Amino acid sequence: MSNVLIIESSARQQDSFSRQLTRQFISQWQAAHPADQVTVRDLALAPVPHLDASLLGGWMKPEGQRNADEQISLQRSNELTDELLAADVLVLAAPMYNFAIPSTLKAWLDHVLRAGVTFKYTETGPQGLLVGKKAYVLTARGGLYAGSTSDHQEPYLRQVMAFIGIHDVTFIHAEGMNLGGDFQEKGLNQAKARLSAIA
């Protein structure tokens, strides 16, 4: 039995293309792995606060020196990090906003990229601690960005995943969602076809 953690970050609900991919992923995965536990964290419905002084204090101060806000921030970070540590499979569902990822997803990453927990510093540089995990990234993009210099989404997420030790990462892009007509239909169908092949 495996644990699957799905992180939703689209600001939209019903009309979200990335959420369409997530629904298909969950349906396929549960059909193929009925015993697996699937956990969904929706960052649009329950946003994670952005990195601030309280979170930094919670991480860096000894227990007896933390104030109430720092303790709350640390507990939140611990909860999110524990979810990630427990997951065997991570799914990031991310629309492209302004050539990159939603700020809600960046805030989540800021909570779980933690020295000594998900990575550590060594004499030869940082080393990821989440080895052996598999990640899928399901994206929706208004235009056609794959392989272009305007795509700051895939390179960033690949680097972040590798930084914490997740090197087995599969990207599935639904491109051209705002171009209308055949572009939208073709892009979504191609993404769904690729998704079907991974089950």
C-alpha positions in Angstrom: 0.0 0.0 0.0 1.3 3.5 -0.9 0.4 7.0 0.2 -0.5 9.5 -2.5 -0.4 13.2 -1.7 -2.1 15.5 -4.2 -1.6 19.3 -4.0 -4.2 21.3 -5.8 -3.3 25.0 -6.5 -5.7 26.3 -9.1 -7.6 29.4 -8.0 -10.6 28.1 -10.0 -12.7 25.1 -9.0 -15.4 24.0 -11.6 -13.7 25.5 -14.7 -10.1 24.4 -13.8 -8.3 22.4 -16.4 -5.6 21.2 -14.0 -8.4 20.0 -11.7 -9.8 18.0 -14.6 -6.4 16.2 -14.9 -6.3 15.6 -11.1 -9.8 14.0 -11.2 -8.7 11.7 -14.0 -5.5 10.9 -12.1 -7.3 10.0 -8.9 -9.9 7.8 -10.8 -7.2 6.0 -12.7 -4.9 5.5 -9.7 -7.7 4.2 -7.4 -8.8 1.8 -10.1 -5.2 0.5 -10.4 -4.3 0.7 -6.7 -7.5 0.3 -4.7 -5.6 -0.2 -1.4 -3.6 3.1 -1.7 -4.4 6.1 0.5 -5.0 9.3 -1.5 -4.9 12.6 0.4 -5.9 15.9 -1.3 -4.7 19.2 0.0 -6.4 22.1 -1.8 -4.4 25.3 -1.5 -7.2 27.4 -3.0 -9.7 26.3 -0.3 -7.2 26.3 2.5 -4.3 28.6 1.6 -1.0 28.3 3.4 0.4 31.6 4.6 3.4 33.0 2.9 6.8 32.7 4.5 7.1 35.3 7.2 9.0 36.1 10.4 6.8 33.9 12.5 7.6 30.8 10.4 11.3 31.7 10.4 11.2 32.1 14.2 9.4 28.8 14.6 12.1 27.0 12.7 15.1 28.7 14.2 14.3 29.5 17.8 14.6 26.9 20.6 11.3 25.7 21.9 11.3 27.8 25.0 11.9 31.0 23.1 9.1 30.8 20.6 6.1 33.1 20.9 2.6 31.9 20.2 2.6 32.9 16.6 5.9 31.2 16.0 4.6 28.0 17.6 1.5 28.0 15.5 3.5 28.6 12.3 5.9 25.8 13.2 3.0 23.4 13.9 1.5 24.2 10.5 4.8 23.6 8.8 5.2 20.3 10.6 1.8 19.2 9.5 2.5 20.0 5.9 6.0 18.4 6.0 4.7 15.3 7.7 2.2 14.8 4.9 5.0 15.0 2.4 7.3 12.7 4.3 4.5 10.1 4.5 3.8 10.2 0.8 5.2 7.7 -1.6 3.8 9.5 -4.6 3.4 13.3 -4.9 1.1 15.0 -7.4 1.3 18.7 -8.0 -1.6 20.1 -9.9 -0.5 23.6 -11.1 -1.9 26.0 -13.6 0.6 28.4 -15.1 0.1 31.9 -13.8 2.3 34.6 -15.3 4.8 32.1 -16.7 5.3 30.3 -13.3 3.4 28.6 -10.5 0.6 29.9 -8.4 1.8 31.8 -5.3 -0.2 29.3 -3.1 2.0 26.5 -4.4 5.1 28.5 -3.8 3.9 29.2 -0.2 3.4 25.4 0.3 6.9 24.7 -1.0 8.3 27.3 1.4 6.8 25.4 4.3 8.1 22.0 3.3 11.7 22.8 2.0 13.3 22.5 5.4 16.9 22.1 6.3 17.4 18.9 8.3 14.0 17.6 7.4 13.6 17.4 3.6 17.2 18.3 2.7 20.5 18.8 4.5 23.7 20.7 4.0 26.8 18.6 3.5 30.5 19.4 2.7 29.7 18.9 -1.0 26.5 21.0 -1.0 22.8 20.4 -0.3 21.5 16.8 -0.3 17.8 15.9 -0.7 16.4 13.6 1.9 13.2 12.4 0.1 14.8 9.8 -2.0 12.7 7.0 -3.5 9.6 9.1 -4.0 7.8 9.6 -7.4 6.3 12.9 -8.4 3.8 13.8 -11.1 3.2 17.4 -12.1 -0.1 18.2 -13.9 -0.2 21.6 -15.5 -2.6 23.8 -17.5 -1.2 26.6 -19.6 -3.1 29.3 -21.5 -0.5 29.3 -24.4 2.1 27.0 -25.8 5.2 27.1 -23.6 6.8 23.7 -23.5 10.5 23.9 -24.2 10.4 27.7 -24.5 12.4 30.3 -22.5 9.0 31.6 -21.2 8.4 28.4 -19.2 9.6 29.2 -15.7 7.2 26.5 -14.3 8.8 23.2 -15.3 12.4 24.1 -14.7 11.7 25.6 -11.3 9.7 22.6 -10.1 12.2 20.1 -11.4 15.0 22.0 -9.5 12.9 22.1 -6.3 12.0 18.5 -6.5 15.6 17.5 -7.1 16.7 19.7 -4.3 14.7 17.6 -1.8 15.7 14.3 -3.4 12.8 13.6 -5.8 14.3 12.9 -9.2 11.6 10.7 -10.7 9.3 13.5 -11.9 6.8 13.2 -14.8 5.3 16.4 -16.2 2.0 16.4 -18.1 1.1 19.7 -19.7 -2.3 20.7 -21.0 -1.2 23.6 -23.3 -3.2 26.1 -25.3 -6.1 26.3 -22.9 -6.8 30.0 -23.6 -6.3 29.7 -27.3 -9.8 28.4 -27.9 -11.2 26.0 -30.4 -9.0 23.2 -31.7 -6.0 24.3 -29.6 -7.8 23.9 -26.3 -9.4 20.6 -27.3 -6.1 19.2 -28.7 -4.1 20.3 -25.7 -6.5 18.8 -23.2 -6.9 15.6 -25.1 -3.1 15.1 -25.4 -2.7 15.7 -21.7 -5.4 13.2 -20.8 -3.9 10.6 -23.2 -0.5 11.0 -21.6 -2.2 10.7 -18.2 -4.0 7.5 -19.2 -0.7 5.9 -20.1 0.8 6.2 -16.6 -1.7 4.2 -14.7 
